[in-house]
Amino acid sequence: MNVAGEPDGPAGAEREQRVTDGLYTLGIEMTGIKRGHATGVVVLHDGRIMGGDSFFSYTGSYSYHKGKWRGEMIVHQHTDAPPGLNLVFQLREVTCGFTGTYSDGFADIDGTALVGSYSIPFHARLTLKSPYADII
């Protein structure tokens, strides 16, 4: 950076916007033939995704470039649902792929979860709660 607080380099050059490493809350809406919603938490760190909610754990990876990101996750059920609660993923290992946008403290994604013979579209919003440096 130069003394005026601006990046050094050619005029008009922009710094790469990064996906901020940290702890995020996650809200997911699933649509299509099977519908559902979930809320949970995820940690994004150096291209890795780790997190979960009351019934599922999430692991995966992501990459980003110029305000857009993409990735994949594997979702595993870790807790049985109580009687009467019908989980969309029901004891299956589920693979999800996504693309989306990110900016300071927020990320939006659209993706598809492969659940048995079904492809379930979903939308999710991630909200940064704590940067990684504050949680280690």
C-alpha positions, 0 to 999 in steps of 0.5 A: 500500500502506498502512503495514501492508504491505496494499493500500489500498482497500476492505476485501476488495479483492484485487489482480489476480494477474498472470502473471509475465513471465519465462523458463519451462520448458515440459512438454507432453503431447499426447493423443488420436489423435496422442500425443507430448510435448515440453519447451522454454522460453518467455518470457512478456512483456506478453501475448506468448509466445516460445520453442521446443524442439529442433525447433519455435519458438513465438510467440503471445499471452495475456491473464489475469484473476483467476487464469485465462489464455487464449491462442493460439500458432503453432508452426513447425518449424525443424529436421528430425527425425532418421531414426526420430523421428516428430514429431506436427506434421511440417513443418506450421504449427500453431495452438494455443489454450489456457486455464488457471490460474496462480499464483506461478511456475507455470501450467497449460494445457489446449488444442487444436492444429490439425494438418492435419485433426486436433485434438490435445488437450494439457496443459502445465505452465510453471514460472518459472525467471527473472523478466523483470527478471533476464533483461534 
